Amino acid sequence: MNFKQVNAMGQALDELRGSTDGTTSITSNVTGDRLRLTYTSIVHYTEPEGMRPQVMRESERSIAILKDAVKKVSVRFKELATESVKMKELSTNDSFEVIVSTAHSPRKVGYYRRFVDLEVG
């Protein structure tokens, strides 16, 4: 990518937002021709219910939100650079990390993360 394209990509990525209440976020990292988008969400669950239903919901939600983010970045890039950009998905994976868990409370809190690696061309 040339300077104009890098600048346009940076501006398009800066416009990505998470939720207004602070429970989800989308961050980005560009290295060479690779772009990594990271979706992070706070998940609350109780022991009897378990975390599996929550994680499945977040998985579906994160896929939809990140697909929408890629579309928004592509459209905004085209507006700024007056040319289109191709983004090819190389990999995607997710993780769940428990951050608050006590023996005396059934409520647990964790981070759900999804990482999407794209090739930008």
C-alpha positions, 0 to 999 in steps of 0.5 A: 500500500502506498502512503495515501492508501495507508492513510485512508485505511487508518482513517477508516479503521479509526471510525470503528466503534464498539458499543456505546455502553462500553461492553464491546469493542473492536480494535485493529492492528495493521502490519504490512499487508495484514489487518487484524480485527479484534472483537472483545465483549464482556460476558456474564453467566451463572454457574447452573446456566453455564457459559456455553449458551452465552459463548455461542450467542457471542460467537454469532454476534461477533461474526456478524459485527466483524463482517459489518465492520469489514464492509464499513472499512471497505466503503470508507476506504473507497470514499477516502482513497477513491479506489477500492480495497480487497480484504481476504479473510485468512483466519478467524478464531475466538477465546473466552477468559474468566476474569471474575469468579468466586466460590460465594457468588454464582455470577461469573464474568469473562471476556469473549474475544474473536480475532479475524486476520485479513490480507489487504490488497 
